[in-house]
């Protein structure tokens, strides 16, 4: 309720997911970034994601935080790119500038199940348990595992897959019909 009013929907419906039992008025409270509860949730999420990638029952898997709104078919980009999509990972950008070098955003990414991607996911989980992460969470742990493996991450076009900072700071860079919004903007 009210979560979508600040974001242009470009003709698409906006959906906010609120857990059952959330007291009225608390559905849009800010998440306490890096709190113990937040970091525990990130760890559990990454364990589940790592196990999913390790299953190898799929070609591509979309891994997403709960604060992502899908506005189009979830695998349209992967299907359109086909064999032109090189590498095993395609990430949403992690910074506010739409067309610059970026940190990866572990809140929304595609991963192809390969021996290399499975190794990276397990290494990132190990990094998380051993505190080898710049942010205390999965994003830093995954960034380190990818860098240590010598892999250069691929990025989704921010005009179609904007993070919260791009939505707030660069709304003019959005395509007429974005496919997903990550509502992860942290005020600084």
MOFEN-V81699 format. One record per helix or strand of 2 or more residues. SS is the DSSP state (helix for helix, strand for strand). FROM is the first residue (numbers start at 1). TO is the last residue. If there is no record, write none. Layout:
# MOFEN-V81699
ss->SS from->FROM to->TO
ss->SS from->FROM to->TO
This chain:
# MOFEN-V81699
ss->helix from->36 to->55
ss->strand from->60 to->64
ss->strand from->68 to->70
ss->helix from->76 to->84
ss->strand from->89 to->93
ss->strand from->104 to->112
ss->helix from->115 to->129
ss->helix from->138 to->148
ss->strand from->154 to->155
ss->strand from->161 to->162
ss->helix from->164 to->169
ss->helix from->171 to->173
ss->strand from->180 to->182
